Amino acid sequence: MNDHLEALTKEKAEFEAIRHHIHQHPELGFEEEQTSKLVADLLESWGYEVHRGLAGTGVVGTLRAGDGKKVIGIRADMDALPIVEQGDKP
């Protein structure tokens, strides 16, 4: 197993807990105050440079490694849909 995959596997329980927390505390679009704070705080704790408040609740995390010019961008939604869950799963 490569080093990155091994490191992520060790943190699996933490990542699952974060996902469960976000799903248990949904926030609609442009109202994601707590979710935005959680994402920004986590990114900062993982060593990212964080910019908060873009378009209200948006977050951008920048991780710098070396002095190269190559970059990669990853986008993710963090707002919930206004639905009522029908299942019995937590």
The 8 nearest C-alpha neighbors of each residue, nearest first, counted from 0:
[[1, 5, 4, 2, 3, 6, 8, 7],
 [0, 2, 4, 3, 5, 6, 7, 8],
 [1, 3, 5, 4, 6, 0, 7, 8],
 [4, 2, 6, 5, 1, 7, 0, 8],
 [3, 5, 7, 6, 1, 2, 8, 0],
 [4, 6, 8, 2, 3, 7, 1, 0],
 [5, 7, 3, 9, 4, 8, 2, 10],
 [8, 6, 4, 10, 9, 5, 3, 11],
 [7, 9, 5, 11, 10, 6, 4, 12],
 [8, 10, 6, 7, 11, 5, 12, 4],
 [9, 11, 7, 8, 13, 12, 14, 6],
 [10, 12, 8, 14, 13, 9, 15, 7],
 [11, 13, 15, 14, 10, 16, 9, 8],
 [14, 12, 16, 10, 15, 11, 17, 18],
 [13, 15, 17, 11, 16, 12, 18, 10],
 [14, 16, 18, 12, 17, 13, 19, 11],
 [17, 15, 19, 13, 14, 18, 20, 12],
 [18, 16, 14, 20, 15, 19, 21, 13],
 [19, 17, 15, 21, 20, 16, 22, 14],
 [18, 20, 16, 22, 17, 21, 23, 15],
 [21, 19, 23, 17, 18, 22, 16, 24],
 [20, 22, 24, 18, 23, 19, 25, 17],
 [21, 23, 19, 20, 24, 25, 18, 79],
 [22, 24, 20, 21, 19, 25, 89, 18],
 [25, 23, 21, 22, 20, 26, 34, 33],
 [26, 24, 79, 22, 23, 21, 27, 78],
 [27, 25, 31, 79, 78, 30, 24, 28],
 [26, 28, 79, 78, 30, 31, 80, 29],
 [29, 27, 78, 30, 31, 26, 79, 77],
 [28, 30, 31, 56, 27, 55, 78, 32],
 [31, 29, 28, 27, 32, 26, 56, 78],
 [32, 30, 26, 34, 35, 33, 29, 56],
 [31, 33, 35, 34, 30, 36, 56, 26],
 [34, 32, 36, 35, 31, 37, 26, 30],
 [35, 33, 37, 31, 36, 32, 38, 21],
 [36, 34, 38, 32, 33, 37, 31, 56],
 [35, 37, 33, 39, 34, 38, 40, 32],
 [36, 38, 34, 40, 35, 39, 41, 33],
 [37, 39, 35, 41, 36, 40, 42, 34],
 [40, 38, 36, 42, 41, 37, 35, 43],
 [41, 39, 43, 37, 42, 38, 36, 44],
 [42, 40, 44, 38, 43, 39, 37, 45],
 [41, 43, 45, 39, 47, 44, 40, 38],
 [44, 42, 47, 46, 40, 45, 41, 39],
 [43, 45, 41, 42, 46, 40, 47, 39],
 [44, 46, 42, 43, 47, 41, 40, 62],
 [47, 45, 43, 44, 42, 48, 62, 41],
 [48, 46, 62, 43, 61, 42, 60, 45],
 [47, 49, 61, 60, 62, 43, 46, 50],
 [50, 48, 60, 59, 47, 43, 39, 51],
 [49, 51, 59, 58, 60, 48, 52, 53],
 [52, 50, 58, 53, 57, 49, 59, 39],
 [51, 53, 55, 56, 57, 54, 58, 50],
 [52, 54, 57, 55, 51, 56, 58, 50],
 [55, 53, 57, 56, 52, 29, 58, 51],
 [56, 54, 52, 53, 57, 29, 51, 30],
 [55, 57, 52, 35, 29, 53, 54, 31],
 [58, 56, 53, 52, 54, 55, 51, 35],
 [57, 59, 51, 50, 53, 52, 39, 60],
 [60, 58, 50, 49, 61, 51, 57, 53],
 [59, 61, 49, 48, 47, 42, 50, 58],
 [62, 60, 48, 47, 63, 49, 59, 50],
 [63, 61, 47, 48, 64, 60, 46, 49],
 [62, 64, 61, 65, 47, 66, 48, 67],
 [65, 63, 62, 66, 67, 61, 70, 69],
 [64, 66, 67, 63, 68, 62, 69, 70],
 [65, 67, 64, 68, 63, 69, 70, 62],
 [68, 66, 69, 65, 64, 70, 63, 71],
 [67, 69, 70, 66, 65, 64, 71, 63],
 [70, 68, 67, 71, 66, 64, 65, 63],
 [71, 69, 68, 72, 67, 63, 62, 61],
 [70, 72, 73, 69, 61, 62, 74, 68],
 [73, 71, 74, 70, 61, 60, 59, 75],
 [72, 74, 71, 75, 59, 60, 70, 76],
 [75, 73, 72, 76, 59, 77, 58, 71],
 [76, 74, 77, 73, 78, 58, 57, 72],
 [75, 77, 78, 74, 79, 28, 57, 31],
 [78, 76, 75, 79, 34, 31, 35, 28],
 [79, 77, 28, 27, 26, 76, 31, 80],
 [80, 78, 27, 26, 25, 81, 77, 28],
 [79, 81, 82, 27, 78, 28, 26, 25],
 [82, 80, 79, 27, 83, 26, 25, 78],
 [83, 81, 80, 84, 79, 85, 25, 27],
 [84, 82, 85, 81, 80, 86, 79, 25],
 [83, 85, 86, 82, 87, 88, 81, 89],
 [84, 86, 83, 87, 88, 82, 89, 81],
 [87, 85, 88, 84, 89, 83, 82, 23],
 [86, 88, 89, 85, 84, 83, 23, 22],
 [89, 87, 86, 85, 84, 23, 19, 22],
 [88, 87, 23, 19, 86, 22, 84, 20]]
